[in-house]
């Protein structure tokens, strides 16, 4: 029997991570590089991407782009493939939450949320899938949310897109898994990131969220390492179309 640890070895793999400038996206990029992958981080902030590349070293490259800009998609796919070759792994961690109450949602806020949270993961994947098909191997990891299945105050636009991500993940699996490409999603609970800064800035609210989990605590960045590595490696070759909630049991209660 082969060493089971080899299932998680990403040596020789190329990964693309959107939203790699901060939070869970940045963490995912570092984890994949540690497991042996060459990683291309995509985000809008050049300075933050430079910091990521400095942390990882020669196995990292950066592409400064807005993944929600569909007109630049062809160039983006080409730029992503330039440093190390076409990626076999893509993690869609870029996201936005305008936190507008239902009565206050603007057309601009709604469209911005849909473009980044839902449209970008599909169209970027669509652009990268042909190279995965050629290799007969690929890993697509979307980012779902507690709001994929739960309604939160001020989350109508965000929640609608994250519910969409759940179905997008299943549909991607149906379309592409016969080519050796798995499509899954991670649904994080409350983690300390820029996107959830407002939550963690309120100690009482953070404590209430922690109390709603089975584990009795909010997430730490390290809690995403294993699930990311699992879904991006050969360890999950027969897992596709699934939403893995990494939420300390928040959705189990």
Secondary structure, 3 states (H helix, E strand, C coil): CCCHHHHHCCCCCEEEEECCCCHHHHHHHHHHHHCCCEEEEEECCHHHHHHHHHHHCCCEEEEECCCCCHHHHHHHHHHHHHCCCCCCEEEECCCCCCCCCHHHCCHHHHHHHHHHHHHHHHHHHHHHHHHHHHHCCEEEEEEEEHHHCCCCCCCHHHHHHHHHHHHHHHHHHHHHHHHCEEEEEEEECCECCHHHHHHHCCHHHHHHHHHCCCCCCCECHHHHHHHHHHHHCHHHCCCCCCEEEECCCHHHC
